Amino acid sequence: VDAGRLGLAGWPPPLIAASDLTLLITRSSWPARAGATSWAKTLRTQFAGVGGLSRLGVLLVDEERRWPMP
């Protein structure tokens, strides 16, 4: 499930809390990583040991490399 951007109106904390795994996806730039680090800390604090947040991962998306579309 794509929970959308964190912190905006309508983001689903109950869905995140009930997940088996939470994957925080961010771009690979330093500003994006800094924001993701802040959100990871917030998520860990808010959902400490609950559901998918006990298994929190990060996926970095490289801004510079584009995959060709067929």
N, CA and C of each residue as an Amber inpcrd file, in Angstrom:
protein
   210
   0.8440000  -1.1700000   0.0000000   0.0000000   0.0000000   0.0000000
   0.8870000   1.2290000   0.0000000   0.5870000   2.1710000  -0.8540000
   1.2900000   3.4450000  -0.8700000   0.5370000   4.3780000   0.0630000
   1.1640000   4.7510000   1.1610000   0.5040000   5.6090000   2.1540000
   0.6370000   7.0840000   1.8120000   1.2810000   7.4000000   0.7060000
   1.4120000   8.7880000   0.2970000   2.4780000   9.5190000   1.0850000
   2.4260000  10.8180000   0.9920000   3.4040000  11.6420000   1.7090000
   3.0440000  11.6950000   3.1820000   4.0180000  11.4740000   4.0100000
   3.7750000  11.4450000   5.4460000   3.4480000  12.8290000   5.9770000
   2.5320000  12.8750000   6.9190000   2.2030000  14.1150000   7.5950000
   1.1400000  14.9590000   6.9290000   0.7910000  14.6670000   5.6760000
  -0.2480000  15.4400000   5.0080000  -1.6200000  14.9420000   5.4420000
  -2.6160000  15.7760000   5.2570000  -3.9830000  15.3830000   5.5960000
  -4.3370000  14.0860000   4.8680000  -4.8800000  13.1430000   5.6060000
  -5.3090000  11.8870000   5.0110000  -4.2730000  10.7740000   5.0320000
  -3.0740000  11.0370000   5.5620000  -2.1110000   9.9320000   5.6190000
  -2.5940000   8.9340000   6.6550000  -2.4240000   7.6410000   6.4280000
  -3.0800000   6.6070000   7.2310000  -2.2330000   5.9880000   8.3610000
  -2.0790000   6.6510000   9.4930000  -1.3180000   6.0340000  10.5840000
  -1.8170000   4.6470000  10.9880000  -3.1510000   4.3940000  11.0290000
  -3.5930000   3.0410000  11.4110000  -3.1270000   1.9670000  10.4240000
  -3.1080000   2.3030000   9.1380000  -2.6560000   1.3480000   8.1290000
  -1.1690000   1.0630000   8.2940000  -0.3970000   2.1010000   8.5630000
   1.0350000   1.9200000   8.7820000   1.2710000   1.0700000  10.0280000
   0.5330000   1.3510000  11.0860000   0.6880000   0.5930000  12.3350000
   0.3290000  -0.8800000  12.1550000  -0.5950000  -1.1850000  11.2410000
  -1.0500000  -2.5630000  11.0340000  -0.2200000  -3.3140000   9.9920000
   0.7150000  -2.6560000   9.3440000   1.4710000  -3.3010000   8.2790000
   2.5050000  -4.2870000   8.8290000   2.9090000  -5.2200000   7.9820000
   3.9470000  -6.1850000   8.3530000   5.3390000  -5.5870000   8.1690000
   5.4450000  -4.6520000   7.2440000   6.7140000  -4.0260000   6.9220000
   6.4250000  -2.6110000   6.4430000   7.2410000  -1.6680000   6.8440000
   7.1090000  -0.3000000   6.3710000   8.3730000   0.0640000   5.6240000
   8.2010000   0.5820000   4.4110000   9.3210000   0.9700000   3.5760000
   9.2100000   2.4570000   3.3000000  10.1830000   3.2130000   3.7520000
  10.2310000   4.6520000   3.5490000  11.0190000   4.8910000   2.2620000
  10.3670000   5.4660000   1.2570000  10.9940000   5.6770000  -0.0470000
  11.3470000   7.1490000  -0.1930000  12.5790000   7.4190000  -0.5950000
  13.0370000   8.7910000  -0.7560000  14.0490000   8.8770000  -1.8900000
  14.2370000  10.0740000  -2.3690000  15.2790000  10.2870000  -3.3750000
  16.6450000  10.2010000  -2.7050000  17.6840000  10.0730000  -3.5100000
  19.0150000   9.8680000  -2.9600000  19.7700000  11.1640000  -2.6620000
  19.1720000  12.3190000  -2.9290000  19.8640000  13.5790000  -2.6580000
  20.0130000  13.7790000  -1.1460000  21.0090000  14.5810000  -0.7540000
  21.2340000  14.8180000   0.6730000  20.0400000  15.4980000   1.3390000
  19.4080000  16.5150000   0.7300000  18.2340000  17.1190000   1.3840000
  17.0940000  16.1150000   1.5710000  16.8680000  15.2640000   0.5730000
  15.8060000  14.2570000   0.6860000  16.1340000  13.2450000   1.7730000
  17.3950000  12.8420000   1.8470000  17.8060000  11.8900000   2.8930000
  17.6360000  12.4930000   4.2880000  17.9590000  13.7810000   4.4220000
  17.8000000  14.4450000   5.7220000  16.3380000  14.4410000   6.1440000
  15.4430000  14.7400000   5.2090000  14.0150000  14.7040000   5.5130000
  13.5440000  13.3040000   5.8700000  14.0460000  12.3090000   5.1480000
  13.6700000  10.9190000   5.4240000  14.1770000  10.4820000   6.7860000
  15.3640000  10.9240000   7.1520000  15.9150000  10.5830000   8.4630000
  15.0230000  11.1370000   9.5620000  14.5960000  12.3710000   9.3790000
  13.7010000  12.9920000  10.3490000  12.3830000  12.2180000  10.4630000
  11.8220000  11.8230000   9.3070000  10.5690000  11.0680000   9.3250000
  10.7540000   9.6810000   9.9180000  11.8730000   9.0470000   9.6400000
  12.1310000   7.7170000  10.2100000  12.1520000   7.7950000  11.7330000
  12.8020000   8.8250000  12.2670000  12.8330000   9.0060000  13.7180000
  11.4240000   9.2460000  14.2640000  10.6400000  10.0720000  13.5640000
   9.2600000  10.3420000  13.9870000   8.4230000   9.0670000  13.9760000
   8.5380000   8.2960000  12.9080000   7.7790000   7.0460000  12.8080000
   8.1700000   6.0730000  13.9070000   9.4510000   5.9340000  14.1340000
   9.9140000   5.0190000  15.1850000   9.3970000   5.4450000  16.5520000
   9.3730000   6.7460000  16.8100000   8.8960000   7.2570000  18.0970000
   7.3850000   7.0790000  18.2300000   6.6540000   7.4510000  17.1730000
   5.1940000   7.4120000  17.2250000   4.6500000   5.9900000  17.2660000
   5.3070000   5.0680000  16.5680000   4.8000000   3.7010000  16.4590000
   5.7640000   2.6890000  17.0650000   6.4840000   3.0530000  18.0770000
   7.5280000   2.1990000  18.6510000   7.0690000   0.7660000  18.8620000
   7.6870000  -0.1620000  18.1210000   7.4150000  -1.5870000  18.2840000
   6.0620000  -2.0610000  17.7920000   5.3510000  -1.2360000  17.0340000
   4.0110000  -1.5880000  16.5650000   4.0670000  -1.9760000  15.0960000
   3.4920000  -3.1100000  14.7570000   3.3130000  -3.5200000  13.3670000
   4.5370000  -3.3570000  12.5000000   4.3420000  -2.7540000  11.3250000
   5.3980000  -2.5990000  10.3380000   6.5400000  -1.7160000  10.7730000
   6.3120000  -0.8660000  11.7730000   7.3910000   0.0060000  12.2060000
   8.4380000  -0.7350000  12.9970000   8.1390000  -1.9500000  13.4430000
   9.1860000  -2.7550000  14.0630000  10.1210000  -3.2760000  12.9730000
   9.6530000  -3.2020000  11.7220000  10.4620000  -3.5610000  10.5510000
  10.3930000  -2.4080000   9.5680000  11.2340000  -1.4110000   9.7680000
  11.2610000  -0.2080000   8.9360000  12.4760000  -0.2460000   8.0270000
  12.2450000  -0.1110000   6.7300000  13.3370000  -0.0770000   5.7660000
  13.3040000   1.2070000   4.9660000  14.3780000   1.4600000   4.2350000
  14.4850000   2.6610000   3.4050000  14.8890000   2.2410000   1.9980000
  14.2350000   2.8460000   1.0080000  14.5760000   2.6250000  -0.3910000
  14.9690000   3.9710000  -0.9780000  16.2100000   4.0650000  -1.4700000
  16.6890000   5.2950000  -2.0970000  16.4720000   5.2070000  -3.6010000
  15.8750000   6.2570000  -4.1750000  15.6370000   6.3310000  -5.6080000
  16.6290000   7.3340000  -6.1790000  17.4510000   6.8930000  -7.1100000
  18.4810000   7.7430000  -7.6950000  17.8510000   8.7240000  -8.6720000
  18.0470000  10.0090000  -8.4350000  17.4770000  11.0510000  -9.2860000
  18.1840000  11.1470000 -10.6300000  19.4430000  10.8070000 -10.6630000
  20.2540000  11.0220000 -11.8510000  20.0760000   9.9540000 -12.9210000
  19.7260000   8.7690000 -12.5260000  19.6440000   7.6780000 -13.4970000
  18.1960000   7.4010000 -13.8480000  17.9080000   7.4920000 -15.0950000
  16.5570000   7.2240000 -15.5850000  16.5700000   5.9260000 -16.3700000
  15.5920000   5.0820000 -16.1090000  15.4910000   3.8360000 -16.8690000
  14.7080000   4.1120000 -18.1290000  15.1780000   3.6310000 -19.2780000
  14.4580000   3.8890000 -20.5330000  13.1010000   3.1900000 -20.5360000
  12.1320000   3.8900000 -21.0340000  10.7920000   3.3080000 -21.1710000
  10.7360000   2.5420000 -22.4950000  10.1350000   1.3450000 -22.4950000
  10.0580000   0.5580000 -23.7460000   9.1210000   1.2020000 -24.7500000
